[in-house]
Amino acid sequence: MAADHDHGAFSAGERHLGRLAITFALVLVFLVVEVVGGLLTNSLALLSDAGHMATDAVGLGMALAAIVVARRADNSNHRTFGLYRLEILAALANAVLLIGVAIYVLYEAFRRFQEPPDVLAGPMLVVAVAGLIVNIIGWALLRQGAEESLNVQGAYLEVIADLIGSVGVIIAALVTAFTGWPYADPIFGAAIGLFILPRAIRLGRRALRILLQAAPDDIDVEALEAALGALDGVVAVHDLHVWTLTSDMDVASVHLVVADDADIHRILDRAGSVLEDRFGIAHGTVQIEPASHTECTEASW
């Protein structure tokens, strides 16, 4: 017997589809402006910010595609959980792109330290200020969704990194304009790369944990097992598995060995309450096994 608690029709990311779309459009338009501005001004700081904004555009596009595909996908016999995992794959791809951009920027900064090029500080400053405004808008649009969806969080982190990057470019432009110091641009370009790298690694690690079906960080599996084992009528607990399907969708399955004369309906209700109310697991599958039943053996994995 099983007790299943459905999470709902939409994932966390779907609730913020409109804001993602608006942010994507803004980033895509300004990406062109930054690339042209970076090439014309010969600014590494501006080009690194443009490169990061390019990953913003790709990441936001993948996030949107993942959410739309997951929404339209039918739960066929081949996709019994739908396509919600596409959100996590998009977040992982996002992290990989960010790491690539950071490494390139650091390499280019090293090269420019040896031969600093001339930089047009005035146009660089104008483009950087405009980029800051775009990123502030994106930050405001995605802030709420980042608390609910790992996919949206990936896009949100990129926008924050871009926002800080725009501030760095503005400072580099001002230093270059007022002092003529040639190393301001590559230094701030490298700083942007160093800021991006650890955040990208952290995002990638979180996505990999979900794809590897590790138990969520905020769920104490031993405490969950103890809580289920403490239910009246439960003799033993085995084959407990807890994992994350996608953002804000934790899933569990468990076998409960119960006394032969136990009230199975009451145990199922209590187990469902423990899973959902105490541990936030909205989708739980519970298999009940009478103590006298000997055919079910614990899985070796």
N, C-alpha and C positions, 0 to 999 in steps of 0.2 A: 504494500500500500504506500501511497506517496502523498505528501502534502506540498503543493506547489503554490508559490505566491508570485504572481506576475508583477514585473516592475512598472509596466506602463507602455503606452504605444510609442513613445519617443525617448531617445537618449538625451543626455544633458546637452550635447552639442546641438541637437536639432532646435532646441528652444532659443538658440541665439543665431539662427541661420541668417536672418535679415541684417543683423549688425555685422556679421562676418562678411556678407556681400558688400555692404557699404564700405567697410574698411578695405576690402580687396580692390574695389574700384579706385579709391583714393590712392592706395599704394601703387597700383599699376600706372596710373596717370603720372604720379610724381616720380616714379622710377625713371621714366624717360627724361624728365627734367634734370634729375641728378646725374644721370650718365652723361648727358650733353654738357652739363655744367662742370663735371669732373674732368672731362676731356679738354674743354676749353680753358679751364683754369690750371690744369696740370696738377691738381691736388690729390694726393693719395688719401688724405683723410676723407675728402668728399667721395672719391671713387670707392673707398672701403665702405662708406655708408651706403653708397649706391649698390654695391655688391650685396650688402646685408639686406637692403630693401628688395633686391631681386629675389633673395631667398624668402623674404616676407611674402612677395607676390606668389611664388611657387607654393610655399607652405599654406597660405590662405586658400589658394586655388585647390590644393589637394584636400584641405580640410572641408571646403565646400562640397567638392566632389564626393568625398567619403560620406558626408552626412546625407546628401541627396540620394546616393546609391543605396545606402543603408535604409533610408526611408522607403524607397520604391521596391526594394528586394522582397520577394515572397519567401516565406519560410517553408521551402520545399523539403522533401526527404533528404536532399543533399546539403541543405543549409538550415538545420534545425534551430540554430541561434541567429538566423538572418546574417547580415553582413556588418554588424556593429563593430567587429574587429578592424574594419577598414579605418576607423578613426585612430586606432593605435598605430596601425601601419603608417598612416599619414604623419603622425607625431614622430615616429622613428625616422622616416625619410627626412622630415624637417630638421631633426637633430644632426643627421649626417651632412646635410647641405650646409648647416651653420658651421660645423667643424671644418668643412672644406674651405669655406670663405675665410674663417679665422686663420687657418694655416697659410692661405695665399697672402692675406694682408700682412701677416708677420714676416713672411719671406720678402715681400715687396718693400716693407719698411726697412728691413736690414739692407737691402740693395740701395735704397735711397739715402741711407745714412752715409754711405760711402761717396755718393755723388748727388747731393741735393739739387733738384731741378728748380727753376724759377716758378713761382706760384703767383697767380693773379688773386690777391687777397680780397679785393672789392667784390667781384662777381661771386667768389666763393662764399663770402659772408651772406650775400643776398639769398643764394640757393640754400644755404644751411638754415637760415631763419625760416624760410618757407617750409623746409623739411621738418623743422621742429613743430610748426603749427599742425602739419599733417599728422605727425606722430602723436601729438597731444589729443587730437580728435580720435585717432585709432585707439589710444589708451583708454579714453573715456567710454568708447563703444564696447570694448572687449573686457573691461575690468570685472564685471559681474559674472560673465560666462567662464572666465578663467578659474573661478572658485568651484565650478561644477564639472567641467569637462577637460580632460587631459589634452584633447585635440585643440580646443580653444585656448587652453593654457599655453600650448606651444606657440600659437600665433601671437598671443598676448606678450609672452616673453620676448619675442622678436621685436614687437613694437616698442617695448620698454627699452631694449638694447638700442634700437634705432633712435629713440628719443634722447637717450644719454649720448649716443654717438653724434647726434645733431648738435648737442651742447658742446661736445668736444670739438667739432668742426668749427663752430662759432668762435670758441676760444682760440683755436689755431689760426683762424683768419684774422682775428684781432691782434694777436701777437705778431703775426707776419706783417700786417699792415703798419703797425706802430713801431716795431723794432727792426724789421727786415731780417730777423733771425731765420735761417733756412731750415733749421731742424724742427721747428714747431710742427710743421705738417706731418712728417714721417713719425714723430713721437706720438702725436695724437692718433694717427692712423694705427700704429702698433697698439696703443692703449685700447682702441675700439676692439681690435682683434683679441686682446687678452681678456677683455670684458665678456666677449661672446663665448669664448671657448669653454669655460667651466659650466656655464649655464646650458650650453648645448649638450655637454657630456651628461649632466644631471638629467636633462629631459630624455636623452637616449636611454639612460639606465632605467628610468621609470617605465618607459615603453617596453623595454626588453623584459623587465620583471613581469609585466602583464602578459606578454607573448609567451614567456616561459611558464606561465600559470603559477607563479609564486603566490603565496598567500598575501593579501593586502597588508601593508605596514601597520594599519590602524586596527587590525583584528588579531587578538590573542587566541590562537588556535587551541592552546592548552586550556585556557579559561573557557572557551566555547565547549570543548569536549567535557570538561568537568561540569558545566551547567546542564548539559544534556544528560549526563550520567546521573545527576542528582534528582532528576524528575521521578516522581512516584511511579513505581512499576517498571522502571528501566533497570535492567540487570547489567548491561554492558553496552559500550559504544565502540564501533569499529568502522574502518573505511571512511573516515571523515576527510573530506576534501573541500577546500575553500580557495576560490580564485576570483579574478576580476575579468568579466567579459569585455567591458569597455568602461569609459568614465562613468562613475556613479552607478555602476551595475555589478555588485558583488554577488557571487553565486556559491552555493554549497550543496553537497550531497553527503548523506550519512546513513549508516545502518544502526538501528537501535534494537538490541536484544531485550525483550520484555518478558515479564512473568506470564505464564500461560493463562492466568485468570485476570490479567490486567485489562483496564478499560482502554482499548486501542484508540478509540475516537478522542478521548480526553488527552492521551499522550501525544497524538498528532497535533492537536490544538495547542498544547503547552509547548511542544517542540517548535512549532511555527512561531509562537510568540517569543521564545528565546532567540531564535534566529533573527527575526525582524526587529523586535522592540529593543532587545539588549545589545545586539551586535550589528544592526543595520543591514542585514542580508535579506533583501526583499524576495529573492527567488531561491527557495530551498526545496530539495527533494529528500524526503525521509522514507527509508525502507524499514518496515517493522518486521521483526523476526521473533516468533515465540521461542522461549528458552528451550523447549523440547524439539525444535526444528534443528536438524543436523546437516542439512544439505548445503547451506550457505557457508562458505569459507571466506576468511579475510583475504583480500587481494595481496599478493606479494610485493606489489609496487605501491 
